[in-house]
Amino acid sequence: MELSPGAGIIYQDPQFINVEQFNFNLLETSPCINSGNPQQNLDYDGSISDIGANPFINESCNNSGDLNNDGNTNVLDIVELVNCILFNNECTLCFDINNDQEYNILDILNIVNIIIE
């Protein structure tokens, strides 16, 4: 079956991590990232869904709790996270401190623990 050109069809290399070893996760430079159907569910980082079975996971996020990237983990980062939770305001994958694919009070508690340590 030949697909005709149209919206949502890409012809570039999808840039999988390692096809020979069956690792079909996407590289950071993949054209499949944020290229899915914008009418369907968003990826858990709040972006447009990716094309493919596995969403791209940004490994550059170190989950240190420094959400505003000012070099410090403090109450300002908690405010950023609260805004994310309450208003879905500029949430990124890095806001999921405990990596449970949700932004919630547990992430806030993790930042509090980071500050206390």
Stockholm file with secondary structure:
# STOCKHOLM 1.0

chainA/1-117         MELSPGAGIIYQDPQFINVEQFNFNLLETSPCINSGNPQQNLDYDGSISDIGANPFINESCNNSGDLNNDGNTNVLDIVELVNCILFNNECTLCFDINNDQEYNILDILNIVNIIIE
#=GR chainA/1-117 SS CCCCSCTTCCCSCCCEEEGGGTEEEECTTCTTTTCSCTTSCCCTTSSCCCSSSSCCCCTTCCCSSCTTCSSCCSHHHHHHHHHHHHHCCSCCGGGCTTCSSCCSHHHHHHHHHHHHC
#=GC SS_cons         CCCCSCTTCCCSCCCEEEGGGTEEEECTTCTTTTCSCTTSCCCTTSSCCCSSSSCCCCTTCCCSSCTTCSSCCSHHHHHHHHHHHHHCCSCCGGGCTTCSSCCSHHHHHHHHHHHHC
//
